[in-house]
Amino acid sequence: MRRRPIPPAIAPFWDGFCAEVGEDRSDRFFEAFHFDDNEADANALAELVLAGVKRATASLVWSLEDAGGSPPEPGALSVVTCWDGTPVCVIETLDVEILPFEQVGAGFAATEGEGDGSLEYWRRVHWAYFGRECERAGRTPSQAMPVACERFRVVYRRQADAS
């Protein structure tokens, strides 16, 4: 796994995570990110992760490639933030499967935990989101566009949310 620098704004949160687990895990840091492309959804999705409802996420592989990146590998650790960059938790990637959009199934949609959890909802909102991503990248959305389907687990929460 390629080591990435921990953003300075995230460093105190990351240091708290490492202190809690009793070791520096910076070699597994993948990224700090917020979900979606708007504040309301980004913050709502972060809350679903904290509530244990959202245990997966989907990324358009083309967008990752255009940004010079790739999907995380199992064992990668990422910091989920709110829209404003406030860290809320650390997630560990469990597995990633690259599928054509049309082959993403109901089980994954339910694990992603958005809306009513149905495949129909997943397809509608992700087609719209990936369509915006395609537009930004100068691509045309298609049923065959590659989607990185990532399953994860929360391994650390900001102290205010710790139980």
Helices and strands as residue ranges (DSSP letters): H 11-21, G 26-28, E 29-33, H 39-50, E 56-60, H 61-66, E 77-81, E 87-100, G 101-103, H 106-112, H 119-137, E 146-157, G 159-161
